[in-house]
Amino acid sequence: MPMETCKRKDDRGRIATMATIRASCETCGDVELTTVDVRVRVCINDNRGEYSFRCPLCEMTVVKAAEPRTIDLLVASGVSMDTWSLPAELNETKIGRPISHDDLLEFHDKLHDTTSWNEALSHLLDG
């Protein structure tokens, strides 16, 4: 992801220096973006990072994994960074057997059979 700087007028008519970021869209190829066009996200649990942008040509959102060095470079150039955490459910103790394909099919059938669904809910609430 190469970067260079360009000069543009801000809202007040002053000339401001802004980084130009070259990124790649799977559909359109290389595109040029500014720091306001790109967002960085980093997981605080394992430091995995990614950046995203909306392609100025096809308007599709593009998300790409990024090494810490790339994240640092983007943030240093003025790109906004968000952090996120892995869901707490990943650390929960798992009990019982894993859900199988047959379990999903049975659940699907119960969703479409209101009598069976109501009986299953009643059993859970009484249980």
Phi, psi and omega per residue, in radians:
M1 nan 1.540 3.137
P2 -1.239 2.603 3.109
M3 -2.304 2.581 2.991
E4 -2.527 3.069 3.141
T5 -1.952 2.642 3.060
C6 -2.394 2.827 3.128
K7 -1.932 2.274 3.122
R8 -2.394 2.761 3.077
K9 -1.448 2.387 3.090
D10 -1.513 -2.993 -3.098
D11 -1.061 -0.474 -3.111
R12 -1.651 0.104 3.128
G13 1.490 0.040 3.109
R14 -1.414 2.640 3.093
I15 -1.447 2.179 -3.131
A16 -2.090 2.498 3.082
T17 -1.584 2.265 -3.110
M18 -2.359 2.457 3.118
A19 -1.260 2.399 2.998
T20 -1.783 2.223 -3.075
I21 -1.964 2.245 3.052
R22 -1.721 2.192 3.111
A23 -2.326 3.057 -3.064
S24 -2.124 2.246 3.029
C25 -1.721 2.384 -3.120
E26 -1.048 -0.537 -3.091
T27 -1.565 -0.773 -2.973
C28 -1.750 -0.219 -3.092
G29 1.504 -2.607 -3.082
D30 -1.227 2.365 3.098
V31 -2.325 2.735 3.091
E32 -1.859 2.349 -3.094
L33 -2.296 2.890 2.993
T34 -1.905 3.046 -3.108
T35 -1.111 -0.481 3.115
V36 -1.332 -0.272 3.138
D37 -1.473 -0.255 -3.020
V38 -1.995 2.487 3.040
R39 -2.181 2.519 3.104
V40 -1.988 2.436 3.047
R41 -2.233 2.358 3.134
V42 -2.292 2.314 3.063
C43 -1.399 2.168 -3.091
I44 -1.316 -0.265 -3.136
N45 -1.408 -0.682 -3.072
D46 -2.272 0.124 3.047
N47 1.145 0.287 3.043
R48 -1.202 2.432 -3.126
G49 -2.262 2.750 3.073
E50 -2.648 2.775 3.027
Y51 -2.213 2.690 -3.141
S52 -2.438 2.715 3.085
F53 -2.768 2.789 3.029
R54 -1.699 2.134 -3.117
C55 -1.052 2.225 -3.128
P56 -1.219 -0.237 -3.133
L57 -1.646 -0.964 -3.088
C58 -1.716 -0.168 3.113
E59 1.149 0.276 3.051
M60 -1.445 2.549 3.072
T61 -1.383 2.304 -3.141
V62 -2.016 2.281 3.110
V63 -2.168 2.274 -3.126
K64 -2.342 2.418 3.034
A65 -1.163 2.600 -3.111
A66 -2.476 2.485 3.067
E67 -1.246 2.742 3.129
P68 -0.955 -0.632 3.137
R69 -1.094 -0.732 3.113
T70 -1.153 -0.740 3.098
I71 -1.028 -0.823 -3.139
D72 -1.047 -0.739 -3.139
L73 -1.129 -0.757 3.123
L74 -1.110 -0.812 -3.130
V75 -1.133 -0.706 3.121
A76 -1.106 -0.480 -3.138
S77 -1.497 -0.079 3.056
G78 1.983 0.099 3.113
V79 -1.292 2.405 3.113
S80 -1.253 2.506 -3.128
M81 -2.134 2.349 3.022
D82 -1.962 2.611 3.041
T83 -2.033 2.702 3.111
W84 -2.534 2.841 -3.133
S85 -2.087 2.618 3.019
L86 -1.129 2.573 -3.129
P87 -1.124 2.490 -3.124
A88 -1.066 -0.464 -3.129
E89 -1.041 -0.411 3.115
L90 -1.131 -0.432 -3.112
N91 -1.677 -0.026 -3.135
E92 -1.256 2.587 3.063
T93 -1.258 2.267 -3.132
K94 -1.559 2.203 3.075
I95 -2.135 2.652 -3.125
G96 1.443 3.076 -3.124
R97 -1.467 2.705 3.098
P98 -1.109 2.669 3.088
I99 -1.213 2.318 -3.115
S100 -1.778 2.995 3.079
H101 -1.070 -0.700 3.113
D102 -1.095 -0.672 3.085
D103 -1.048 -0.739 3.133
L104 -1.140 -0.725 3.107
L105 -1.117 -0.736 3.109
E106 -1.100 -0.731 3.103
F107 -1.101 -0.742 3.106
H108 -1.039 -0.791 3.125
D109 -1.094 -0.708 -3.138
K110 -1.164 -0.575 3.106
L111 -1.109 -0.546 -3.101
H112 -1.640 -0.088 3.114
D113 -1.997 1.711 -3.007
T114 -1.097 -0.603 3.119
T115 -1.120 -0.847 3.138
S116 -1.100 -0.712 -3.139
W117 -1.099 -0.806 -3.137
N118 -1.119 -0.668 3.097
E119 -1.115 -0.754 -3.137
A120 -1.114 -0.745 3.114
L121 -1.138 -0.740 3.129
S122 -1.064 -0.737 3.115
H123 -1.078 -0.728 3.132
L124 -1.159 -0.717 -3.105
L125 -1.274 -0.559 3.127
D126 -1.400 -0.465 -2.951
G127 -1.066 nan nan
